Amino acid sequence: MTNLKRWCVALVLCAGMHAARADVLIGTNGERFVGTLISESGDNVVFESELGGRISFPRARVREIERTTAPGEARHAQPLPAAALPTSPPANASWVPPGAGTDGYDWIELSSGEWLKGWLRYIQDRDIQFESDKLEELDFEWKDIRQIYTGQPMFAKFDGREQVYGTIVISNQTVYVHGADTVSRSRYDLTGITPGGKRERTFWSGKASVGLNFQSGNTRQAGLSISAELARRTPNTEFLVDYLASYSEVNGVENANNQRVTSVFDLLLSRKVFLRPIQFEYYRDPLANISSRTTAGFGAGYYFFNRDRLKWLVAGGPGYQHTRFATVPAGENDDVSTLAGVLQTSFKGDITSRLKFLQTFNVILTDEQSGRYSHHSVSTLEFEIKHHLDLNVSFVWDYLQNPQPESDGSVPLRSDTRLTVGLGVKF
């Protein structure tokens, strides 16, 4: 055997030995973490989890530590007949927490073999939000999930079918719903799951970001930017409200002061097609001579890509716009109304597991007096610092082709651009 072959064999054996070696920590709440035991003492255990990174556990919250279990050795549950949906894990499954499916909590098993206990907030298309008892709110993709057991009945929606209600088990690529009737479908046909009952708050999620900038010296500058998103998701609907505001001044003189609220309600017909019965926008920017501008309409949309790490949709439809100007030349009307055409494209792509790029581009077409053409574009790089904390860098570009002259005859600039840096919190 040549030296090269000996080195290759040695590397393969070392890699195999390393892959087979993984520590397992099981908490007193039943959650299971796979990774590396860093240190332990009488009061504290430090564990490097594949999911949560380095975590410190009080010794009293650790039930067991296994030092030789490899996540690759776990066996998968065997397929179950549709007529016999399990309300608890099958006996021949891989290691499963004793309370899964029976203790009132929701449980998920990750592809790493780790088990989390808590509350399933929603599954929509291929996005999953889960609030862990230990790690708090987490976002996953389908490829990260091996099994799910719900502790309470939930609504499940499958592609091309009405939603069903019951306790849910997802195992071996199959979704089992136990309610008035037993239903089993491929998990690839699943478009969404949302908690049922009276817990309305579980349908909602959101995030908010604040950015500040100050400068002193020959030029004194201060600025504030605020953005927020509120969302309500069910298996076949999505309601979104976005808020964006910016204020800044230079040497005590205001040079930016605008606010924008947009809202849409989408009814999902399939993974690709959706109706938009409601689309609404309110915009205010006195420095652009717009005291208020309201646009409302309806439309439809289509997903070109709807994958774990890549989403791109386009939507559009007719609308109606009313604008009130801050000032106008003598004898001119200070408000105008017109029919409008509304177009939107939205893109989201993961550059890395913690860095995302988001782009929205909204266009409104109106008559000449209302501006003829306007667009609102936001390009954002979002870096996840922790599970609930993000660093956001956004470039915002607002454009109006035909601004209305002010009372003194001056015409506002067509373009307004700004770069913002802020910290965002998810909730």
N, C-alpha and C positions, 0 to 999 in steps of 0.2 A: 504494500500500500504506500503510495507516495505521501510526502509530507503534507501536500495540499489536501489530499483526501482525509488524512488523519485530523487535520485542523477542522475541516468541514464536519466530520463526524463528531468531534469534540464540541463544536459550537452547537450542533443540533441537540446533542445530549444535554448540554448545559441549559439550552433554551427550554427543552422539555422538562428538565428538573425544576426550572424556575416557574414555568407555567403551571406545573402540578402543585406548586407550593403556594398556598394562600391561607391567611388567617381568617377566622370567622368570629365576629362578636355578636352575641345575641343579648339584647336588652331585656329588662324586666317587663317591658311592654310588648315583647314579642318581635320587635323589629330586628332584622338580621343584616349585618354589614360585612362585606367581603373586602379584604385588603391586607394591610400589614399592621401588626401590633407594634407600636413605637416604644411605649414604656408603660409600666403599671406600678402602682404603689398601694398602700393600704387605703388611701383616700381617693385615688384618681387613676383613670386609664386613658391613655392617649392612643388613638387608632387612626390610621391613614386609610380612609374608605375610598373605593373606586368611584363612588358616586359623590360623596359629600366632602372629599378632601380630608384634611386633618381635623378630627373631632375629639373633644375632651369629654369623657363621661365620668360622673361621680361613681365611685365604686359601688354604691348602693343601687345604682340603676343598671348594673351589668349582671345578667343572670349566668352567662357562660361564655368562655373563650375557647375556641377550637383552633389549634395551631397547624393542623395538617389537612384540612378539608379544602379541596380545589373546586372552584365553581364549575369547571368543565366536567366534573364527575357526576353532577346532578342529573337525575333521570327525569324525563318529561312525562307528564301525565298522559295516559293512553286515551284515545278518542272515546267519548261516551255516547251511547245511543240517545237520539233526540227525545225518546219517550221517557227517559229517566234522568232528567236534569239534576245534578247534584246541588244541594243547598249547602253542602260542606265539601272540602277537598276529598277526592277519591283516595282510597288506601294505597294505590300503586303509584301515586304522584311522587315527584321529588320532594325534598324537605319542604313542608308547609307549616306555617304557624298553627298551633292547635286551635286558635280562636277564629281562623279565617272562615268567613261565611256564616258565623253563628254568634259572634260577640257584639254585633251592632256597628262595628267599624268596617271601613273599606280597606282592602289589602291589595297591593300590587307587587308582583315579582319582576325585577329587572333582568335584562339579558345577562348581567354580571352574576346573577344568583342572589342578589340582595333583595330583601323583603321590607316593604314600608307599610306602616299602619297609619291610618288617618282618615281623610275625607276626599273622595273623588269630586272635584269641582265641576269638571265637564270633559267630554271628549267631543271634538268637532273636527270632521274630516280626519286629519292625521295628527292633530295637536291635542295633547293631554295635559290638564292641569290638576295637580294633586297637592293637598296640604298634609305633610308628614307630621306625625306626633313629635319627632325629634328635629327634623330639618326644615320645618315650616313649609311655605309654598314653593312648589317645584314645577317646572315645565318639561315635558317629555315629548318624544316623537314615537310613532308606532314601533319603529325598529328597536327602541329601548325597552319595550315591554314584552314580557313572556306570558304572564298570567295576571288576571284580575278577579277578585272576589268582592262583591258588594255586600255590605251589611244590611242595607235597606233597599226597598223597591225603588227602581229608577225608570225613566223613560229611555227607550232605545229606538233609534230610527235607522232603517236599512234602505239602501239605494232602491228607489222605485216602489217602496212599500210604505204602508201606514206605520206610525210609531206604535210600539207595544210597551207594556208596563209590567215590571216584576223585578225580582232579585236576579242578578246577572253574574254569570261565571264566564270568563274568557280563558280558554285553555286549548292548546294544540290547534291554533288557528281557527277555532270555532267559538261562536258566541251563543250561550244558552240563556234564555230568558224564561224564568218560571213565574207565571202569573195566572190569569184565568185559564190560559192554555199554555202548553209548553212549546217554545219556539227555539229552533236552532238554525243558525245561518253562518256562513263563512265570515270571518272577521274582516275580510277585505270588502264585504258588502256593507259594513257598518259605516254610517255617515256621522252618527253622533250619539252621545249618552249625556243626559242631564239628570241630577237628583230630582226625585219627586216629592210628594207631600207638601207641607206648608213652608218649607225652607226657601222662600223666594230669594233670599240673599245669595244662595248658592248659584243662582243663574248669573250673578253679576261679578265683574272684575274690572280693574282699571289701573291706570298709572298716571303719575304726575311728575313734571320736571320743572325745575327753577334754575335760571342762569342769571348771574350778576357780573357786571364789569365796571370797574372804576379806574379813573386815570387823573393824576394831579400834576401840577407844574404849570408851564405856560398855557396848556389847554386842560381845562377841568371837564371831565366827561363821566357820566354815570348812566348805566343802562340796566334794564330788567326785562327778562323774557320769561314767560310762563306758558307751559303747554300741559294739557291733560286729556285723557281719553277714558271714557266710561263705556262699558260694553255689557250687553245682556245677550246670552247665547242659550239657545235650546237646540235639540237635534236638527231642526229644520228651519230655524230662524236666527237672524243676527241683527241686533240693534246697536248702533254705534253713535256716540256723541264725541266730537273733538272740539277742543278749545285751544286757541293760540292767541297770545297777546304779546305786544312789544312796546316798551317805553324807553326813551333815552333823551338826554339833553346834553348840550355842549356849552360850557361857559354860561350856564343858567338859561339857555335858550332851548326850548323843546324842538327836537328834530325828528321824533318818531312817536306816534301814539295811535296804535291800531289794535283792533280786536276782531276775531273771526270765530264763529261757531258753525260747525257743519254737523249734519246728522243724516243717517240713512237707515232704512229698515229693509233687510233683504230676506226674501222667502226662497229657500233652497229647493229647487225642483230635482236636481241631481248633483253629482260631484262637479259638473261643469257649468250648468245653467242655473240662473237665479232671476227672480223678479224683484224689482225695487219699487214697491207701491208708494214709498215716500222718500224723497230726497230734499234736503232743506239747507240753506246757508244764510247766515246773517253776517254782514261785514260793516265795520265802521273805521274810517280813517279821515278825520277832519283835515289833516295836512295834505291829503290828496283830493280835498273838496268833496268828500263823501261823508255826510252826516249819518246816513244809514243806507244799506242796500240789502234787500231781502229777495232771495230767489227760492222758489218752491216748484217741485215737479215730480215726475215719476219716470220709471224706465225699466230696463232689464240689463243683464250682464252675463259675461262668460269668462270662465277660468281657462286661460291658455295652459298654465301649469298650476297644479295643486298637489305638490309633493311635500315631503317632510321638510326639506331645506330650501324649497323654491316655490314661491307663489307669485302668480301674475294674473291679474284680472283687468278687464275693461268693462265699462258700463256707460250707459247714456240714455237720454230720453228728452222729451219736451218739458218746458217749464214756463214760469211766469215770473218776471222780475219787476220790483218797484224800488226806485232810487230817490232819496232826498238829498239834495246838495247842501253843503254848509253855507256857501254864498253863491250868488249869481249876479250877472250884470243887470242893471235896472231894466225892468220890463220883461225879463225872462222868468219862466216858471222855475220854481225851486224843487220840483219833483217831476218824475217821469216814470211811466210804466210801459212794459213791452213784453211780447212773447219772447221766449229764449230757448236755446238748445244747450243742453248740459252734457258734457263728456268727462269721463274720469278714467284714469289708469292707475293702478296701484301695484307695486312690486316689492317683494321681500325676499332676500336671499341671505343664507348663512355663509359668511366668508370662512369663519372657524366656528368651533363650538361655543365661543363666547363673544364673537364679533359678528354683527349683523349689519346689512345695508338695507335701508328702506327708502322708497321713492314713491311719492304721490304727485300726480299732475292733473289738475282740474281745469277745464276750459268751459267758459260760458260765452255763447254767441248771442248778440242782441242787435237792436237797431243802432243807427249812428248816434243819436242823442244820448243813449245809455252807455255808449263806449264802444260799440261794435264787437270788439274781441277783448276778452280778459282771461288771464290764467293765474293760477296759484300753484307754485311748485315748492315742494319740501324734500330735500335730500338729506338723509340722516345716517350717520355711523353710530351704532349703539354697542357699547362695550359693557359686558356684565362684570361688575366688580364683585358682587355677592348675589345670592339668590333673589333678593328684593331690591338691590341697588345697582343702577346703571349710570355710566358716563355717556352723555349724548353730545355729539357735534353735528349741528344742522346748518344747512345753507337754504335760505328762504328767498324766493324770487316771486314778487307780485308785479303784474304787468297789465296796463290798461291802454288800449290802442288810441282811444279818442277821449282824453280827460276833459271834463267840463271847465271852461274858464271861470275864474273867481270874479267877485264884484269889481275888482280893480283892473280886470282884463288879463291878469297873469294866468298862465296855464301850468298846472302841476306837471311834474316829470312823469313820463310813462312808466318807467321802471323803478322799483324799490327793492333793493337787495340787502340782506343782512346775514351775518354768520353768528351763531349762538353756540355757547358751550354751557352745559348744565348737568346737574345730577338729577336722576329720575328714580322714583320709588314705585314699585308695583304693589297692588293690594287686591 
